[in-house]
Amino acid sequence: MTDKNTKNKEPKQKNVIDRKTKIVRRTNIGGQAVLEGVMMKGARSIATAVRTPDGDITVESKYVKDAKQRNAFLRLPFVRGVVNLFTQLFQGTGIMMRSAEVYGDYAEPSKLDKWMADKLKINPMNVLMGFSVVLGVLLAVGLFVFLPNFLASLICDNIAAIASSSLKSLWYSLIEGGLMLLIFIFYILLVTLMKDVRRVFMYHGAEHKVISCYERGLDLTVENAKHMPREHSRCGTTFLFFVIAVSIMVFVLVNFMIEKCGLVVSSDVGGAKVLNALIKLGFKLLFLPVVAGVSYELLKLLAKSDCLFVRILRAPGMALQKLTTKEPTDDMLEVSLTAFKTVLAMDENTNLEERKFDIKVPYGVARAKLQNIAKGADEADIDWLLVEVTGKKRSELQSLKTLAKSEFENAQAIAKRMSDGTPLQYALGYCEFYGIKIAVNKNVLIPRPETEELVEKAVATIKEKQTQCDVLDLCTGSGAIAVAIAKNTNAKVSACDVSVGAIDVALANSLNTGVRVDFSKGDMWGAVANKTFDVIVSNPPYIPTSDVQKLDSKVKDFEPQLALDGDSDGLKFYRIIANKLDEHLKENGVLLLEFGAGQADDIKAIFEGYDVEIVKDIEGLDRIAVVKRK
C-alpha cells in the first residue's frame, strides 16, 4: 500500500539496481521474519510465505481490519503505538508458531491439549500463544528493565561521586540506558550463535530488501532486491533503540518525580535500597506504555524523511540492524517477494481468496513417527499404510520427499489404531483380495494371499463347465471367496457361516462389490440342508488347537479363534465336510479345499472315497485339494 502522496501516482517502473536509488514512493507494508519465511502486513491484509522442507513456497493469507476502521481512541497518536505493540506481540508470536508448524514442528497433542479442546472448547494453540507472549514479556522485563534497574542502582549506590551528586537521577538513567543497550547487544550476539536464529535474521534482511526495492520503484525481482540495503528505517530494531533512548529521558523525569514527591524510602529504614529499587521498577513498568507510544511516533515520523538530520537520528538504530539482519540468499528473497506481492495484491483487490498453508511433512520424519506410534508394525505394514494415505504404489514410496499434512494426519490416525498390535487390515477396515476391496473386522479372518490361488482355481473350474453353476462357499467368513467368484463368473453363489458377525461383514462386501450372493447362517452343512452344488469351495479352520497360541501375536490375539482352531489335529472340519459331501455335491461336481502345511496326506485319507488332486501354491507348498467323485 502507498501513502497519501503516492496513492494515485504510481511511478514508472525501473530496472536500475542501485542501493542508493532514492525512495520514490512510501508504503505502509511492514513485515516480520519467521522460521524459514517472511510475514508481510498491509493496510487490509496479511500474508506469510514459508519455504517448505521440499523446497516449495507455501503461503497463508487473510484479510484484516483496516486500522482506519478501529475505534477512534485506539488511533490516537501515542495510544496507537501501545496498541500496535501488543497487537504485534500476539500476532507475531502466532505467525512464528504457525511457520514452525509448516517447517517441521509435528508434535503430538498432549492429553491436556485434547482435554482443553474437548471439554473446555478452547484451542490449545491460542493458550500456548498467550503463554508464550506472557513469558516473552516477563523475559523482556527481566532482562531489559529489572536487570538494568538493579545494576544501575548497584553502581550508583557504590560510586561515591555519583551517590552524592545532585545529578544522581540523570546519571542513574544514563547508566541504566547504557546497560539496557549493552544487554540488548549481548543478547543479540548470543542468540545469533543459534543456526535457526541466524536464518531468521537472514530472512529479516530479505524482508527489508524487498520493501526497499518497492519503495525505490524497481521491478520486484530477486535480482533487483538483492542489491538493496538490508537495513530499513521502520525496522523494529530501530524502534527498540528509540525505546532505550526515550526511556532514558522519560525515566529521568520519573526518578525526579519520585524524589520530589517524597516516594523514596529513607535510608534509615531497613532494606531501603531494595524498597527504593522496587519503587523505581514499579513506576518504570507503569510508564512503559508511554515510552512505547512515544517511540512508535518517533519511528513513524523519522521514516517519512531521508534528510541528513533525520538520518543522523536514525543512525544508531540502523547500525544495530547490522546485528539483527544478515545477507539473505536468493531463495530467501524469493520467499519475501512472494509474501510482499500477495499483500500488495490483496490490499488492492479485496475479492481475492484467502489462503492456508499447504503444510507438508518430510517423508523420513513421517515414517519414523508412524513406526514409533505403531510399535508392533513391520516395514511392510508402514509401506502399505503409506500406500493407503498417499495413493502411491509401493514402489513409488522411496521417491516421495514429503507427505501432505492431511495425509500424515490420516496415517497417524491409522497408526494409533495399530498401537496395541492391531493388524493393519483391521486398522484400515479392509484389505485387497483378488483385486477387490474386502471389508474386514475382528469378526472375520483377514484373507491371505494364498487363498487367492484357491479362488483362481475355483474360477477356472467354474468356467470349464461352460454352464451356470451352483456354487457354495462353506465357512465364508468375510465373504471374500464368494464375492470374488460371483464377480468373476456367472455362477449362482451361496455362502454360509456359523458367525452372525461374519455374515454381516460378508453381506456388506457383496453389496459394496455389487454382486449377488445368497448368505445363510448355520453350522457347516446345517445352513444348506437339502441343497446341492456343482462347485463347493471352503477354507475352513485348520490350525491344531495346540498351535494356535504359537501363532504370531497379530493373528492369535486379534483374529477370531473360531476361524483358526481346527481342533486337536486341525482336521475336524474336513471330516465334517467329507461326512456329508455326497449329499451336497452334484454329479460331476468339484470340491476345492485350502489346507495347512503338512496336511496333504491327511486330506487324501479323509477323502479316500474320492479322487483327490493336491495343488501346490506359488511358494511350492501343498495348499489346495481338488476333490471329485470317482
VENWO-V954197 format. One record per residue. N is the residue number from 1. RES is the residue in three letters. OMEGA is omega in whole degrees, 0 to 359 (999 if undefined). D_FIRST is the distance of its C-alpha to the first C-alpha in Angstrom with 1 decimal. Layout:
BEGIN
n & res & omega & d_first
N & RES & OMEGA & D_FIRST
N & RES & OMEGA & D_FIRST
END
This chain:
BEGIN
n & res & omega & d_first
1 & MET & 180 & 0.0
2 & THR & 179 & 3.8
3 & ASP & 186 & 6.8
4 & LYS & 184 & 9.7
5 & ASN & 184 & 11.5
6 & THR & 185 & 9.5
7 & LYS & 182 & 7.9
8 & ASN & 180 & 11.1
9 & LYS & 179 & 12.2
10 & GLU & 183 & 11.0
11 & PRO & 178 & 13.5
12 & LYS & 181 & 16.2
13 & GLN & 180 & 15.8
14 & LYS & 176 & 18.3
15 & ASN & 181 & 20.5
16 & VAL & 182 & 21.8
17 & ILE & 183 & 22.0
18 & ASP & 183 & 22.6
19 & ARG & 180 & 21.3
20 & LYS & 177 & 22.2
21 & THR & 184 & 19.9
22 & LYS & 175 & 18.3
23 & ILE & 182 & 14.6
24 & VAL & 176 & 13.5
25 & ARG & 179 & 9.8
26 & ARG & 176 & 8.2
27 & THR & 175 & 5.2
28 & ASN & 179 & 5.8
29 & ILE & 177 & 6.1
30 & GLY & 185 & 9.9
31 & GLY & 179 & 12.8
32 & GLN & 175 & 16.5
33 & ALA & 177 & 19.3
34 & VAL & 179 & 21.6
35 & LEU & 179 & 24.9
36 & GLU & 179 & 24.5
37 & GLY & 183 & 20.8
38 & VAL & 172 & 17.3
39 & MET & 174 & 15.1
40 & MET & 180 & 11.3
41 & LYS & 177 & 9.7
42 & GLY & 181 & 6.4
43 & ALA & 185 & 6.8
44 & ARG & 183 & 9.1
45 & SER & 178 & 10.1
46 & ILE & 181 & 11.8
47 & ALA & 176 & 13.5
48 & THR & 177 & 16.5
49 & ALA & 183 & 18.2
50 & VAL & 176 & 21.8
51 & ARG & 183 & 24.5
52 & THR & 181 & 27.5
53 & PRO & 180 & 31.1
54 & ASP & 171 & 31.9
55 & GLY & 179 & 29.1
56 & ASP & 174 & 26.6
57 & ILE & 176 & 23.0
58 & THR & 187 & 22.4
59 & VAL & 171 & 19.1
60 & GLU & 184 & 18.8
61 & SER & 176 & 15.8
62 & LYS & 176 & 15.6
63 & TYR & 179 & 13.8
64 & VAL & 180 & 13.8
65 & LYS & 179 & 14.5
66 & ASP & 180 & 11.8
67 & ALA & 180 & 12.8
68 & LYS & 180 & 13.6
69 & GLN & 178 & 16.1
70 & ARG & 173 & 18.0
71 & ASN & 184 & 21.4
72 & ALA & 181 & 21.4
73 & PHE & 182 & 23.5
74 & LEU & 179 & 21.1
75 & ARG & 180 & 18.4
76 & LEU & 175 & 21.0
77 & PRO & 182 & 20.7
78 & PHE & 177 & 22.6
79 & VAL & 183 & 22.8
80 & ARG & 179 & 19.1
81 & GLY & 179 & 19.7
82 & VAL & 179 & 22.6
83 & VAL & 181 & 20.8
84 & ASN & 181 & 17.9
85 & LEU & 182 & 20.7
86 & PHE & 176 & 22.6
87 & THR & 181 & 19.7
88 & GLN & 178 & 18.8
89 & LEU & 182 & 22.5
90 & PHE & 183 & 23.0
91 & GLN & 181 & 19.9
92 & GLY & 178 & 20.2
93 & THR & 179 & 23.9
94 & GLY & 181 & 23.5
95 & ILE & 177 & 21.1
96 & MET & 179 & 23.5
97 & MET & 179 & 26.4
98 & ARG & 179 & 24.8
99 & SER & 177 & 24.2
100 & ALA & 178 & 27.8
101 & GLU & 179 & 29.0
102 & VAL & 189 & 27.4
103 & TYR & 170 & 29.0
104 & GLY & 176 & 32.5
105 & ASP & 186 & 33.1
106 & TYR & 183 & 35.4
107 & ALA & 178 & 37.5
108 & GLU & 175 & 39.7
109 & PRO & 179 & 39.2
110 & SER & 177 & 41.9
111 & LYS & 178 & 44.5
112 & LEU & 178 & 42.7
113 & ASP & 182 & 39.4
114 & LYS & 180 & 41.2
115 & TRP & 179 & 43.1
116 & MET & 181 & 40.1
117 & ALA & 184 & 38.4
118 & ASP & 187 & 41.6
119 & LYS & 184 & 43.2
120 & LEU & 181 & 40.5
121 & LYS & 180 & 37.8
122 & ILE & 176 & 35.4
123 & ASN & 181 & 33.0
124 & PRO & 180 & 34.4
125 & MET & 179 & 31.0
126 & ASN & 178 & 29.7
127 & VAL & 180 & 32.8
128 & LEU & 180 & 32.4
129 & MET & 179 & 28.8
130 & GLY & 178 & 30.0
131 & PHE & 180 & 33.0
132 & SER & 179 & 30.9
133 & VAL & 180 & 28.7
134 & VAL & 179 & 31.9
135 & LEU & 179 & 33.6
136 & GLY & 178 & 30.7
137 & VAL & 180 & 30.7
138 & LEU & 178 & 34.5
139 & LEU & 180 & 34.4
140 & ALA & 179 & 32.0
141 & VAL & 180 & 34.1
142 & GLY & 184 & 37.2
143 & LEU & 191 & 36.1
144 & PHE & 177 & 34.1
145 & VAL & 184 & 35.8
146 & PHE & 183 & 39.3
147 & LEU & 176 & 40.3
148 & PRO & 179 & 39.4
149 & ASN & 181 & 41.0
150 & PHE & 182 & 44.1
151 & LEU & 180 & 44.5
152 & ALA & 178 & 43.8
153 & SER & 181 & 46.5
154 & LEU & 182 & 48.9
155 & ILE & 184 & 48.5
156 & CYS & 181 & 48.8
157 & ASP & 184 & 51.8
158 & ASN & 173 & 53.6
159 & ILE & 188 & 53.2
160 & ALA & 184 & 55.7
161 & ALA & 180 & 54.2
162 & ILE & 183 & 50.9
163 & ALA & 182 & 52.6
164 & SER & 184 & 54.8
165 & SER & 176 & 52.2
166 & SER & 179 & 51.1
167 & LEU & 183 & 47.6
168 & LYS & 181 & 47.6
169 & SER & 180 & 44.5
170 & LEU & 178 & 42.6
171 & TRP & 180 & 44.0
172 & TYR & 182 & 43.2
173 & SER & 178 & 39.6
174 & LEU & 179 & 39.3
175 & ILE & 180 & 41.1
176 & GLU & 179 & 39.0
177 & GLY & 178 & 35.7
178 & GLY & 178 & 37.1
179 & LEU & 178 & 38.2
180 & MET & 181 & 34.8
181 & LEU & 180 & 33.3
182 & LEU & 179 & 36.2
183 & ILE & 179 & 35.9
184 & PHE & 180 & 32.2
185 & ILE & 179 & 32.9
186 & PHE & 180 & 35.8
187 & TYR & 180 & 33.9
188 & ILE & 179 & 31.2
189 & LEU & 181 & 34.0
190 & LEU & 182 & 35.9
191 & VAL & 179 & 33.2
192 & THR & 177 & 32.3
193 & LEU & 180 & 35.8
194 & MET & 184 & 34.5
195 & LYS & 182 & 33.4
196 & ASP & 179 & 30.7
197 & VAL & 177 & 29.2
198 & ARG & 179 & 29.3
199 & ARG & 175 & 27.4
200 & VAL & 178 & 24.7
201 & PHE & 176 & 24.5
202 & MET & 176 & 24.2
203 & TYR & 175 & 21.2
204 & HIS & 176 & 19.9
205 & GLY & 179 & 20.3
206 & ALA & 178 & 18.6
207 & GLU & 181 & 15.4
208 & HIS & 183 & 15.4
209 & LYS & 181 & 16.4
210 & VAL & 178 & 13.6
211 & ILE & 178 & 10.9
212 & SER & 178 & 13.3
213 & CYS & 180 & 13.8
214 & TYR & 184 & 10.3
215 & GLU & 178 & 10.4
216 & ARG & 175 & 13.8
217 & GLY & 181 & 13.0
218 & LEU & 173 & 15.2
219 & ASP & 182 & 15.6
220 & LEU & 179 & 14.3
221 & THR & 178 & 17.9
222 & VAL & 182 & 20.1
223 & GLU & 179 & 22.2
224 & ASN & 184 & 19.6
225 & ALA & 185 & 18.0
226 & LYS & 180 & 21.5
227 & HIS & 180 & 22.2
228 & MET & 177 & 19.4
229 & PRO & 180 & 20.4
230 & ARG & 175 & 20.3
231 & GLU & 179 & 19.9
232 & HIS & 187 & 16.7
233 & SER & 182 & 16.8
234 & ARG & 184 & 14.9
235 & CYS & 178 & 17.1
236 & GLY & 177 & 19.2
237 & THR & 176 & 22.2
238 & THR & 177 & 21.7
239 & PHE & 180 & 21.3
240 & LEU & 177 & 24.6
241 & PHE & 178 & 26.3
242 & PHE & 177 & 25.2
243 & VAL & 179 & 26.7
244 & ILE & 181 & 29.9
245 & ALA & 181 & 30.1
246 & VAL & 181 & 29.4
247 & SER & 178 & 31.8
248 & ILE & 182 & 34.5
249 & MET & 182 & 34.3
250 & VAL & 184 & 33.9
251 & PHE & 171 & 36.6
252 & VAL & 179 & 39.0
253 & LEU & 180 & 38.8
254 & VAL & 180 & 39.2
255 & ASN & 178 & 42.2
256 & PHE & 181 & 43.7
257 & MET & 180 & 43.3
258 & ILE & 181 & 44.9
259 & GLU & 184 & 47.9
260 & LYS & 180 & 48.3
261 & CYS & 177 & 48.2
262 & GLY & 182 & 50.9
263 & LEU & 179 & 48.9
264 & VAL & 179 & 50.2
265 & VAL & 181 & 53.1
266 & SER & 181 & 56.3
267 & SER & 179 & 57.4
268 & ASP & 182 & 60.7
269 & VAL & 179 & 59.0
270 & GLY & 180 & 59.1
271 & GLY & 184 & 55.7
272 & ALA & 182 & 54.3
273 & LYS & 180 & 52.1
274 & VAL & 181 & 50.5
275 & LEU & 179 & 50.1
276 & ASN & 179 & 48.5
277 & ALA & 180 & 46.1
278 & LEU & 177 & 45.1
279 & ILE & 179 & 44.8
280 & LYS & 179 & 42.4
281 & LEU & 180 & 40.4
282 & GLY & 179 & 40.2
283 & PHE & 179 & 39.0
284 & LYS & 176 & 36.4
285 & LEU & 179 & 35.0
286 & LEU & 183 & 35.0
287 & PHE & 178 & 33.0
288 & LEU & 176 & 30.5
289 & PRO & 177 & 27.9
290 & VAL & 179 & 28.5
291 & VAL & 181 & 27.9
292 & ALA & 181 & 24.7
293 & GLY & 179 & 23.4
294 & VAL & 181 & 24.4
295 & SER & 180 & 23.1
296 & TYR & 180 & 19.5
297 & GLU & 178 & 19.5
298 & LEU & 178 & 21.0
299 & LEU & 180 & 18.4
300 & LYS & 183 & 15.5
301 & LEU & 184 & 17.8
302 & LEU & 178 & 18.8
303 & ALA & 184 & 15.4
304 & LYS & 182 & 14.8
305 & SER & 179 & 17.8
306 & ASP & 180 & 19.5
307 & CYS & 185 & 23.0
308 & LEU & 182 & 26.1
309 & PHE & 180 & 26.7
310 & VAL & 180 & 23.3
311 & ARG & 178 & 23.7
312 & ILE & 180 & 27.2
313 & LEU & 181 & 26.0
314 & ARG & 190 & 23.4
315 & ALA & 180 & 25.9
316 & PRO & 179 & 27.7
317 & GLY & 178 & 24.5
318 & MET & 179 & 23.4
319 & ALA & 178 & 27.0
320 & LEU & 179 & 26.9
321 & GLN & 174 & 24.0
322 & LYS & 179 & 26.7
323 & LEU & 187 & 28.2
324 & THR & 173 & 25.3
325 & THR & 175 & 23.7
326 & LYS & 181 & 25.8
327 & GLU & 183 & 25.5
328 & PRO & 173 & 24.1
329 & THR & 181 & 25.7
330 & ASP & 182 & 24.3
331 & ASP & 175 & 24.2
332 & MET & 176 & 22.1
333 & LEU & 178 & 19.5
334 & GLU & 178 & 19.7
335 & VAL & 180 & 19.0
336 & SER & 178 & 16.0
337 & LEU & 180 & 14.6
338 & THR & 179 & 15.3
339 & ALA & 182 & 13.4
340 & PHE & 181 & 10.2
341 & LYS & 179 & 10.6
342 & THR & 179 & 11.5
343 & VAL & 179 & 8.5
344 & LEU & 181 & 6.3
345 & ALA & 183 & 9.2
346 & MET & 176 & 9.8
347 & ASP & 181 & 6.6
348 & GLU & 183 & 7.7
349 & ASN & 184 & 11.3
350 & THR & 179 & 12.8
351 & ASN & 179 & 16.1
352 & LEU & 182 & 15.7
353 & GLU & 171 & 18.2
354 & GLU & 184 & 17.8
355 & ARG & 175 & 19.7
356 & LYS & 178 & 22.3
357 & PHE & 169 & 23.5
358 & ASP & 187 & 26.4
359 & ILE & 181 & 28.5
360 & LYS & 181 & 31.5
361 & VAL & 177 & 34.5
362 & PRO & 185 & 36.4
363 & TYR & 181 & 39.7
364 & GLY & 178 & 41.9
365 & VAL & 181 & 40.3
366 & ALA & 182 & 40.7
367 & ARG & 181 & 44.2
368 & ALA & 181 & 45.3
369 & LYS & 178 & 43.9
370 & LEU & 178 & 45.6
371 & GLN & 180 & 48.8
372 & ASN & 180 & 48.6
373 & ILE & 180 & 48.2
374 & ALA & 191 & 50.9
375 & LYS & 182 & 53.3
376 & GLY & 183 & 56.3
377 & ALA & 175 & 54.5
378 & ASP & 183 & 55.5
379 & GLU & 180 & 53.3
380 & ALA & 178 & 54.3
381 & ASP & 180 & 53.1
382 & ILE & 176 & 49.7
383 & ASP & 183 & 49.6
384 & TRP & 174 & 50.4
385 & LEU & 180 & 48.0
386 & LEU & 174 & 45.2
387 & VAL & 181 & 46.5
388 & GLU & 187 & 46.3
389 & VAL & 182 & 42.6
390 & THR & 184 & 41.2
391 & GLY & 179 & 43.4
392 & LYS & 171 & 44.4
393 & LYS & 181 & 47.9
394 & ARG & 180 & 49.5
395 & SER & 182 & 49.9
396 & GLU & 186 & 46.1
397 & LEU & 184 & 45.2
398 & GLN & 179 & 45.5
399 & SER & 179 & 42.9
400 & LEU & 175 & 40.3
401 & LYS & 183 & 37.7
402 & THR & 170 & 35.9
403 & LEU & 172 & 36.3
404 & ALA & 182 & 33.6
405 & LYS & 180 & 33.4
406 & SER & 178 & 34.9
407 & GLU & 180 & 37.8
408 & PHE & 179 & 38.3
409 & GLU & 176 & 38.4
410 & ASN & 179 & 40.9
411 & ALA & 178 & 42.9
412 & GLN & 180 & 43.0
413 & ALA & 179 & 44.2
414 & ILE & 181 & 47.0
415 & ALA & 179 & 47.8
416 & LYS & 177 & 48.2
417 & ARG & 179 & 50.8
418 & MET & 188 & 52.6
419 & SER & 179 & 52.5
420 & ASP & 180 & 56.1
421 & GLY & 179 & 57.4
422 & THR & 179 & 56.9
423 & PRO & 181 & 57.2
424 & LEU & 184 & 54.0
425 & GLN & 177 & 55.4
426 & TYR & 179 & 55.9
427 & ALA & 178 & 52.4
428 & LEU & 184 & 51.0
429 & GLY & 179 & 53.4
430 & TYR & 170 & 54.7
431 & CYS & 176 & 56.1
432 & GLU & 179 & 56.6
433 & PHE & 178 & 60.2
434 & TYR & 179 & 61.6
435 & GLY & 182 & 58.2
436 & ILE & 176 & 57.7
437 & LYS & 183 & 55.4
438 & ILE & 178 & 58.0
439 & ALA & 177 & 57.0
440 & VAL & 169 & 58.7
441 & ASN & 187 & 59.1
442 & LYS & 175 & 61.6
443 & ASN & 185 & 64.2
444 & VAL & 175 & 64.6
445 & LEU & 175 & 65.2
446 & ILE & 181 & 62.4
447 & PRO & 181 & 63.8
448 & ARG & 178 & 64.7
449 & PRO & 182 & 64.2
450 & GLU & 178 & 68.0
451 & THR & 174 & 68.3
452 & GLU & 179 & 66.4
453 & GLU & 174 & 69.5
454 & LEU & 178 & 71.7
455 & VAL & 180 & 69.6
456 & GLU & 179 & 69.8
457 & LYS & 180 & 73.6
458 & ALA & 180 & 73.7
459 & VAL & 179 & 71.7
460 & ALA & 179 & 73.9
461 & THR & 181 & 77.0
462 & ILE & 181 & 75.9
463 & LYS & 178 & 75.1
464 & GLU & 183 & 78.5
465 & LYS & 174 & 80.2
466 & GLN & 172 & 78.7
467 & THR & 178 & 79.2
468 & GLN & 185 & 77.1
469 & CYS & 168 & 77.8
470 & ASP & 185 & 77.9
471 & VAL & 176 & 76.0
472 & LEU & 171 & 75.9
473 & ASP & 183 & 73.5
474 & LEU & 187 & 75.5
475 & CYS & 190 & 73.5
476 & THR & 181 & 70.2
477 & GLY & 181 & 67.9
478 & SER & 183 & 64.3
479 & GLY & 185 & 65.8
480 & ALA & 182 & 64.4
481 & ILE & 182 & 67.7
482 & ALA & 181 & 68.4
483 & VAL & 181 & 64.9
484 & ALA & 179 & 64.8
485 & ILE & 180 & 68.3
486 & ALA & 182 & 67.4
487 & LYS & 188 & 64.3
488 & ASN & 176 & 66.2
489 & THR & 175 & 69.5
490 & ASN & 184 & 70.9
491 & ALA & 172 & 73.0
492 & LYS & 191 & 73.6
493 & VAL & 172 & 72.3
494 & SER & 179 & 73.4
495 & ALA & 180 & 72.4
496 & CYS & 178 & 73.5
497 & ASP & 181 & 72.9
498 & VAL & 184 & 74.3
499 & SER & 176 & 70.9
500 & VAL & 179 & 69.2
501 & GLY & 179 & 65.8
502 & ALA & 179 & 66.4
503 & ILE & 178 & 67.3
504 & ASP & 179 & 64.0
505 & VAL & 181 & 62.0
506 & ALA & 179 & 64.1
507 & LEU & 178 & 63.8
508 & ALA & 180 & 60.0
509 & ASN & 179 & 60.0
510 & SER & 179 & 62.2
511 & LEU & 180 & 59.9
512 & ASN & 182 & 56.7
513 & THR & 179 & 58.4
514 & GLY & 178 & 59.8
515 & VAL & 180 & 63.4
516 & ARG & 174 & 66.5
517 & VAL & 178 & 68.5
518 & ASP & 182 & 71.1
519 & PHE & 175 & 70.8
520 & SER & 179 & 73.5
521 & LYS & 177 & 74.0
522 & GLY & 182 & 77.2
523 & ASP & 178 & 79.0
524 & MET & 186 & 79.6
525 & TRP & 181 & 82.1
526 & GLY & 182 & 82.3
527 & ALA & 185 & 79.1
528 & VAL & 181 & 80.6
529 & ALA & 177 & 84.2
530 & ASN & 178 & 86.3
531 & LYS & 178 & 83.5
532 & THR & 187 & 83.9
533 & PHE & 176 & 81.5
534 & ASP & 180 & 81.5
535 & VAL & 175 & 79.1
536 & ILE & 181 & 78.5
537 & VAL & 179 & 75.7
538 & SER & 171 & 75.3
539 & ASN & 186 & 73.5
540 & PRO & 175 & 75.3
541 & PRO & 182 & 75.0
542 & TYR & 178 & 76.9
543 & ILE & 175 & 76.1
544 & PRO & 184 & 79.2
545 & THR & 182 & 78.7
546 & SER & 182 & 79.3
547 & ASP & 184 & 76.6
548 & VAL & 182 & 73.8
549 & GLN & 177 & 73.0
550 & LYS & 182 & 72.8
551 & LEU & 175 & 70.0
552 & ASP & 184 & 66.4
553 & SER & 180 & 64.8
554 & LYS & 180 & 62.2
555 & VAL & 187 & 65.2
556 & LYS & 184 & 67.7
557 & ASP & 187 & 65.2
558 & PHE & 181 & 63.1
559 & GLU & 187 & 64.9
560 & PRO & 179 & 67.6
561 & GLN & 181 & 71.0
562 & LEU & 182 & 72.6
563 & ALA & 183 & 71.2
564 & LEU & 192 & 72.2
565 & ASP & 179 & 75.7
566 & GLY & 179 & 78.6
567 & ASP & 191 & 81.2
568 & SER & 180 & 83.4
569 & ASP & 178 & 83.6
570 & GLY & 188 & 80.6
571 & LEU & 184 & 82.8
572 & LYS & 188 & 83.3
573 & PHE & 174 & 81.3
574 & TYR & 178 & 82.8
575 & ARG & 178 & 86.2
576 & ILE & 179 & 85.1
577 & ILE & 182 & 83.7
578 & ALA & 185 & 87.0
579 & ASN & 183 & 89.1
580 & LYS & 181 & 88.1
581 & LEU & 181 & 86.7
582 & ASP & 184 & 89.7
583 & GLU & 189 & 89.0
584 & HIS & 181 & 85.4
585 & LEU & 181 & 85.4
586 & LYS & 174 & 86.6
587 & GLU & 184 & 89.0
588 & ASN & 178 & 87.3
589 & GLY & 183 & 84.4
590 & VAL & 173 & 82.4
591 & LEU & 178 & 81.1
592 & LEU & 184 & 78.3
593 & LEU & 167 & 77.7
594 & GLU & 179 & 75.3
595 & PHE & 185 & 77.0
596 & GLY & 181 & 76.4
597 & ALA & 176 & 77.4
598 & GLY & 184 & 81.2
599 & GLN & 186 & 82.1
600 & ALA & 182 & 83.2
601 & ASP & 179 & 87.0
602 & ASP & 179 & 86.8
603 & ILE & 179 & 85.1
604 & LYS & 181 & 87.9
605 & ALA & 180 & 90.5
606 & ILE & 181 & 89.0
607 & PHE & 186 & 88.9
608 & GLU & 180 & 92.2
609 & GLY & 183 & 93.4
610 & TYR & 171 & 90.6
611 & ASP & 182 & 89.4
612 & VAL & 175 & 86.6
613 & GLU & 179 & 84.3
614 & ILE & 181 & 82.0
615 & VAL & 179 & 78.7
616 & LYS & 177 & 76.7
617 & ASP & 185 & 72.9
618 & ILE & 178 & 70.5
619 & GLU & 180 & 71.2
620 & GLY & 180 & 74.9
621 & LEU & 174 & 75.9
622 & ASP & 188 & 78.3
623 & ARG & 187 & 76.0
624 & ILE & 175 & 77.1
625 & ALA & 175 & 80.5
626 & VAL & 187 & 81.4
627 & VAL & 179 & 84.4
628 & LYS & 174 & 86.6
629 & ARG & 178 & 90.0
630 & LYS & 999 & 92.9
END
